[in-house]
Amino acid sequence: MNTEVKVPAVGESISSGILSVWHKKDGDPVAKDEILFTLETDKVSQEVTAPEPGIVRQRAAEGEEVKIGQVVAEIEPVAPASQASSPAATPAPAPVAAPLPPPPAPQSPAKPTPAAPASPAASFSSMAPVVPAPAASRAVRKKLSPLRRKIAAQLVMAQHTAAILTTFNECDMSAVIRLRKELQDVFVKKYGVKLGFMSFFIKAVVDALQAVPAINSRLEGDDLVLNNAFDIGVAVGTERGLIVPVLRDCEKLTFADIENRLIHFATKAREGKVSLDDLQGGVFSISNGGVYGSLLSTPILNPPQSGILGMHKIQDRPVVENERIVVRPMMYLALSYDHRVIDGKEAVTFLIRVKDCIENPARLLLGS
């Protein structure tokens, strides 16, 4: 009797997903607990394994939207070797090759006839007409993935439900760059990971949230919820779209803890193994468009959060120091916030606090 393989439940609010990849073809043998297919939903990507060994009989196509509980495959049991054996079939006779046709008779080469020079008008008139390409080849239509649909809905909801305002500043990255260079070898030798820029910004955001608690809040109906936790979401770009896994209790983490967790989430995101719990509960987010070369942007809130910090490309720019023009590695910072619950003064104070922490990073390290 065949064993049915159904789409598993992956969350209370998820009713369907996309069968994005079959890891076994129809008719392939599969072992118990071997990966059968990948299910992609609007929140997570999950690999589904075979409940029993046998032969795969697909009941859904790759790329098809499937419902939770739907049967997408059956596992056909393999007969024992003693039953599976059968008399050897008589081999078919080998085909007889047909005789080759005789070679063509040689022909005398034709004498070329000189062509008369063509006038410019004749050249244009004898050009072949341009045939337009078929409409089907000019564009490709495909359905949005569940994750992309979810991202689109979230962004539109953020724009429609919050009064989003963005304030900007810039910070001198000289001190962080110098400190990283001085400590990098020791840090790698001690912790086995590199000291990156993101850990400095996460620590700076925690410091600023502690200094300006209004940023660490969210609006729920007529209630303002003030968060006491410092769970920071870090935007990670994947082939499927942007996801924001959350680092918990960042105020308690060392720089090495943060770097290890960032590597952990990056690996899970690349392998499509980020879980629903990894994405929930953040109080503030950080987006680093600088890794893609972005010089300046206005990040959109990640509901129900009230603030998001945008990091950007580090670029050498002339600045004035002590009445002298000098060149410094500068980064533009952008804080988008919900103006319904956060005033401009609080937003600017928060952003300046982040700037001060980045330009004086030694105190962040001492505080870790």
N, C-alpha and C positions, 0 to 999 in steps of 0.2 A: 504494500500500500504506500502511495506517495505521501511525503510529508510536505505540508503547505508552509510557505515562507510568507509571512505577512509584514506589512509596514509597521514598525514598532511605534509606540507613543513616545514622544520626545519632549513633551511639555504640555501643561494644561491648556494653553491658549493656541496650540498648534494643531490644525486639523488636516493639513496636507503638506506635501513637499514635492521636490523634483528628484526622480531617480536619475541622478546625474551621470553615474558611471557604473557599468557592469564590469566587475573584475573577473567574471567567468563568462564564457560564451555559452550559448545554448548547446547542450550536449556534452559540455566539458565535465570531467570528474571533479568532485570537490570533497575535501576532508571536513570532518566535524570542526566547527569553530574557525574555519578558513573564511576570509573575507569574500562575500558574495557581491555586494554592491554598496555604493555610497548614496545616502539620502541627504539632500540639501534642503533646508528649510529657511524661513526668514530670519532665523536666529543662530542656528548651529548647523554643522555638517557632521553626519554620523555614519560610521561604517557598520554595516549589518553583516553578521556572519551566518554560516550554514548551521542549522540545528542538528543535522545528521549527515553522515557521509553518503555519497551516491552520485547520481548524474543530474546535472542542472537542466531543468525545463523552464525556460523563461515564459512568463505570462504578462510582462509589461516591457515596453520598449525604453531604451536609453533616451533620456530627455523628457520622458512623459511625466505629467503631474499625477501623483498618486495620493490616495486618501489613507489616513491612519487606519490600520486594520485590513487594508486591501491585500489580497493575495497577489503577489508579484512573481512568484516562482514556486515550483514544486521540486522536491528532491526525490528522484526515482531510485529506489534501493538497487544495489548491485547484486546480481545473482551470484551464489557461491561458484567457485572455480569449477567444481565437479559438474554443476548444472549448465554452466556457461559454455563448456566445451562441446564441440560438434564436429562431425566428420569433415575432413578437409575437402573443399570444393575442387572439382576438376578444373585445372587451369585452361583458360580459353586459348585456342591456337593463335600463334603470333600472326599478325597481319602481313600479307605479302605486298611488298613495295611495287607500285605501278611502274612500268617502263618509262624512262625519261624521253621527252620529245626530242627529235633531231635538232641540232643547232641551226639557226637561220642562215640562209645563203648570204655570202658577202655582197655588199652593194657598193657601187662606185660613189665617192663623195660628190655631193652637188656643189656646183660652183656658186659662190655667194654673189648676189646681185647688189651692186652699190645702191644704197638708198638715197633718195633726193633729200637735200636739207629741208627740214620743216620750218615754216615760218612760226613766230611766236604765237600768232592767233591759232594756227593749226595745233600747236602743242597744247594749248588750253582746251580747245574744243575736243581733242581726243582723249582727255583725262577721264578715268573711270569715275562715275558718280559715287559720292560718299554714302554708304549705307549705314544708318544709325544702328547702334547696338540694341539687341532685344531689351525690352524694359526689365525683364527678370534679372539681367546681368548688371543692371545699373544700381541696384540696391538689394540688400538682404534683410528679410524680415524675420525676427525671432521673438519669442516671448521673454519678458523680463524674468530673471530668476527670482525666487521668493525673497532672497536677501536684498536684491536690488529694489524690489517692490517695497519691502519694509523700510529701507533707507529712504526711498522717495517719500513714503508716507510720513516718516518721522520728521524729515526736513520741512515738508509742507506744514505739518502740525506745529512745529516750532515757530515758523514764520507767522502762522495764523493765531496762535494762542499766547505768545509772549511779546512784550514790547522790547525788541532786541536793539541794543545800542552798543557801539564799539568805540573804545578809546585806545589810543596808541601811545607808545613811548619807544625808546631805544636804549640798549644797554651796550656797554663796552665789554667785550668778551676777553680782553687781554689777560685779566687776572685768572680766569678759569682756564684758558689755554695754557698759561704759564704753569699753573698748579698741576694740571693734568700731565704736562710734560715732565715735571719734577717727580711726580709720584707714580707714574704709570708702571715702570718696571717693578717697583716694590709692591704695588697693588696687585699686579698680575701674578707675581711670585707668591704672594700671600693668599690670594683669594681665587686665582685661576680664571679670572675674567678681567676684561678691560674696563677702565673707568671712563664712562661716556658723559656726554653733556646732559642727557635726559635726567640722570640721577640728581644733578645739581638743580635742575628746574623743578623736579618733584619736591625736593627738600625746600626750595625757595617758596613754592606754592603753599606747602604746609605751614611754613613760617608766616606767610602773608594771610592765610586763612585764620590762623590763631590771632593775628593782630587785628583783622577785620572780620569778625564772626558773621556779619550780614551777608558776606559773599557765600558762606557755607550754609545756605538755606534754600528752601524751595517752597513754592506756593501750592497748596492743595485746597481748592475751593476758596473759602474765606479764611482759611487758617494758614499761618506762616510756620513752617516746620524748620527749626534750627537744629542742624546736625552737630552732634558731638564727635562723630567719627571723622577720620581723614582718609577715606577710601577714594583714591584718585584713578580715574580712567585715562588710559593712554591710547590714542588712536593708532591703529595698525592697518596699513594698506595690504590687502591680499588680492589674489586674482579674482576672487568672488566679489570683492567690494571692501568697504571700510568697516572695520569692527573696532569696538572700544572695550578691551578687557580691563578689569579693575584690579588695582593693587591695594590690598586691604591694610589698614592700620599703618599708613606710611610714616606717621610720627614716631613709630617704634622701630622702623627699619633702618639698618645701616646702609651706607652707599653700596657695599658688597651685596647685601640682601636685595636691594632694588635692581642692581645690574643682573643678578641671577634670575630674578623674577621676570625681568624684561626679556631675557634670552628664552626663558621657559615659555612665555606667551608667544613670542615670535615663532618658536618651533611649532607650537600647537596650531598657530594660525596658518603656517605654511603647510602643515599636514592636514588641515581641515578638522582638527580635533578640539577646537574651542567649545566648551560646554556652555549651557544656558547660565549656570551659576557664575561662570567667569565674567559674564557681561552685565550682571545685575548689581544694583546697590551703590553705584558711584555717586559721589557728592559734587565732584568737579572734574573737568576733563582738560587734557592737554593735547594739542594737535601740532605736529611738527611738519609744516609744509616745506621747511627749508631743505629737507632731505631730497626733495624733488626740484629744488632750485627756486622756490617761491620767495620773492623779495618782500611782499606785503599782501595781506589778505584780511578778510573779515570773517572769522569762523562762526558757524551757526551753532546755537545751543544744542546740547544733547538732553532733551526732556527726560525727567522733570527738573534737571539741574538748572541753576541760575547763573552759572558762569563757565566760561571756557577760555583758556589761554592759547593763543596762536604763536608758535615759534617760527622763525624764518631763516633765510639764508644768511650766513656770516659773510660779510663783505667789507673789504677795506674801504674806509671813507675818511675824508678830511674832517677833523673836529678841532675845536678851539680849547686849548688847555693852557691856563696861566698866560693868556694873551698871546699864545703862539698857535699856529696851525700845524697840527700833527696828524699822521695817518694812524687809524686804529681799526681793529676788526670789530665791526659793529653789527648788531642784530636788531631788527625792528620787532617789537612785541605788540600784540593786539589782544585786548581783553573784551570779549563780547559778553554782555550781561543782560539780565532781565530788569528793565528799568521800573517795572511795577513794584519790585521789592528792594531794589538796590539803587541808591542815589549816586549821582555823578561823583560827589566828594569821596564816597566809600570806594567806588571803582578806581578812581585815580590814586587814592591812598594805597589800595591793594597793589596796583601795578607798579607804583614807585617802590613799594616794599620788595617786590620781586626783583626789580632792577637793582636795588641796593644789595640784596643778597647775592646776586650774580656778580656784581662788581667787587664784592668783598666776600669771596667764597670760603675763606679760612674759618669764619665763624660757623658756617654750615658743617664743615668737617669736625670742628671741635664739639658741635652740638650732637653729632652722630654717635 
